[in-house]
Amino acid sequence: MKFNSTLENITTYEAGKPIELVVREFGIEPKDIIKLASNENPFGCSPKVKEAVSAIVSKMSLYPDDSMIKLKDALSQRFDVAKEKIVIGSGSDQVIEFAIHAKASSTSKVLMNSITFAMYEIYAKHVGATVIRTASQEHNLDEFYALYLEHKPEIIFLCTPNNPTGDAIDAKDLFDFLAKIDEDTLVIIDGAYMEYGMYRDSDKKVEPKELIEKFNNVLYLGTFSKAYGLGGMRVGYGIASEQIIHELYKLRAPFNITTLSLEAASVALSDEEFVKKCIISNFEEMKRYEEFAKEQKIDIIESYTNFVTLCLNETQNSSSIANKLLQKGMIVRDLSSYKMNAIRVTVGTVEQNSRFFELLKEII
Ligand SMILES: *Cc1c(COP(=O)(O)O)cnc(C)c1O
């Protein structure tokens, strides 16, 4: 069968390996498997969320509230922006998909960092757009600007803090950059790890309200999958001018967020204490990773997120190391598909991290 030719050069997204797969492939008991591969919150979600979701399970037979009023109100309050400036997606992934379909076509160019979230490229290829990448590993806004002038892309992606490298852009530099970009270029600021980044360094804090008040051509993305511990519920959001949100809505299927997910996200937003505790633990544990890397003479990229990227030397091969860890029940992310000889490890609980250090020492 012939399919749309835009699909020909798309490689399927490689997600972090699920625990179930390791159970099947290696016969390891689920309790002996530790997954530090998908940047999930090792403490799960707020207990308040579990209670609230349990209380409404009987609503499963009804279609969700498609106006999403409760979650929109909560986000509107949190970010101090009008509800008309918010779109909710099945993960922020879906908002990325909406944005690319709304703005790009087969004649478009989409500019992004050399190494960044793989889905930007996949969605760009859906519409046959050409992907342009910078050269440096970390975001370099001068390179972005030079390529912007050269190619006049329809869309620019800035992922701050960036996945899978963990670096972040100073908010001031970001605003200076945006001021030089013409109004017809859509700039997407992916803040999937912003809760972590702004805790580590307030200079990295990008405030969506300020962003969209200054710029009509910017879309800010956030997610409940990382700091809020709700990866399995699939909820993300976009904040932008009413005009942008209005167009994105044309691409949305009705009821794209389930009743349980809407409830979970709304309640998660109200328990900031929980998120804060998780973030504090994250950066305490990150210090242990930094010390471990120093001890083992492994390069580590300074991280503003809930993961660390360990850059291996020439005598070590990231795929083989990730595989050996996997056989011992430790799932991490091999970054060879990003053309890096590195592994990305989500910062886990104290015990999970200790186990990782132990196993990696054994292997190298
Ligand atoms: C995890 C992640 C997302 C989106 O996750 P969803 O689960 O779809 O909300 C978006 N961008 C980056 C950079 C991420 O790491």
The ligand as an SDF file (V2000), in Angstrom:
LIG
                    3D

 15 15  0  0  0  0  0  0  0  0999 V2000
    8.2470   15.3740   28.3750 C   0  0  0  0  0  0  0  0  0  0  0  0
    8.3620   16.4970   27.4270 C   0  0  0  0  0  0  0  0  0  0  0  0
    7.2680   17.0820   26.7750 C   0  0  0  0  0  0  0  0  0  0  0  0
    5.8660   16.6560   26.7980 C   0  0  0  0  0  0  0  0  0  0  0  0
    5.4160   15.7070   27.4990 O   0  0  0  0  0  0  0  0  0  0  0  0
    3.8820   15.3670   27.5290 P   0  0  0  0  0  0  0  0  0  0  0  0
    3.8750   14.1720   28.3910 O   0  0  0  0  0  0  0  0  0  0  0  0
    3.4280   15.1290   26.1410 O   0  0  0  0  0  0  0  0  0  0  0  0
    3.2060   16.5600   28.1360 O   0  0  0  0  0  0  0  0  0  0  0  0
    7.4650   18.1610   25.9610 C   0  0  0  0  0  0  0  0  0  0  0  0
    8.6620   18.6650   25.7760 N   0  0  0  0  0  0  0  0  0  0  0  0
    9.7380   18.1390   26.3610 C   0  0  0  0  0  0  0  0  0  0  0  0
   11.0370   18.7680   26.1120 C   0  0  0  0  0  0  0  0  0  0  0  0
    9.6360   17.0410   27.1970 C   0  0  0  0  0  0  0  0  0  0  0  0
   10.7250   16.5130   27.7370 O   0  0  0  0  0  0  0  0  0  0  0  0
  1  2  1  0
  2  3  1  0
  2 14  2  0
  3  4  1  0
  3 10  2  0
  4  5  1  0
  5  6  1  0
  6  7  2  0
  6  8  1  0
  6  9  1  0
 10 11  1  0
 11 12  2  0
 12 13  1  0
 12 14  1  0
 14 15  1  0
M  END
$$$$
